[in-house]
Amino acid sequence: MKRLAQELSLEGQPGAFAGSLMNSSADLVARACQGEQEAFRLIFERYSRPIISFIYDLVGDRELAEDLTQETFVRAHRGLKALREEAKLSTWLFGIAKNVARESLRSRTRQQQRVELDDAAVLDLSDRGPAPVDQLLDRELNGVIRRSLAALDDDKRMVFTLKILHQCSYEEIAEITGFSIPKLKTDLHRARVEMRRRIGPYVRV
């Protein structure tokens, strides 16, 4: 976590920037491109949580996700001036995060993936304040979900995560991944079918 702070001098007084939280992303980008470190700190504070969540969904390791989030923002800081004016900042950051996560996944043995499927039946189990037996079943189901997601190929897991967990539009996912929208829809459909096939019998118990 120190790497980004060292590059951007982010270890400071968070309260000093509270008055600037209403700044638009475009304003923050413009100011950051002019060398204003406070502006980039606000970008980091605004987008770090969704980025770390996205990376965590892909790599399944919290500590690694934190490190990769730092790497994402280091790269963003270095390449901010290359951001096209018409590009959406969040989409651009997700694109960098995707590349960082994929590089990490390629360099190590695939680990178990952790994700919470937004299936109504799964959410119902977790929202009822379950009894100990139900908690055990939830943990077992979570293991089934992890293994099912890990079994998806990289493209389907990426699209499933962005669309289902992060509620991105097809246009945004196309921008992030470089895939065509027809491919995204096909991959998402196949991912849903495979996830339902693997998880459905367990959920119906």
Number of C-alpha atoms within 10 A of each C-alpha: 12 12 13 20 14 10 12 17 13 18 11 9 8 12 8 9 12 10 8 13 14 9 13 11 17 14 12 23 23 17 15 20 19 11 12 14 18 20 23 23 21 22 22 19 12 14 15 18 12 15 26 22 18 24 26 22 25 26 22 20 15 15 11 16 24 19 16 24 29 22 19 25 24 17 16 20 22 11 11 19 14 9 15 10 11 7 11 14 20 17 18 18 22 24 20 21 26 21 14 18 24 16 12 16 15 9 9 8 8 12 14 17 20 22 23 15 19 11 12 8 12 17 12 12 16 12 8 9 10 14 9 9 8 14 14 12 15 16 11 13 17 18 16 17 22 20 19 22 27 20 17 16 11 14 16 22 21 22 27 25 22 23 18 16 16 15 12 16 12 18 13 20 22 19 18 22 19 11 15 13 15 11 14 23 16 13 19 22 15 15 23 15 13 16 20 16 12 17 20 13 9 13 13 7 5
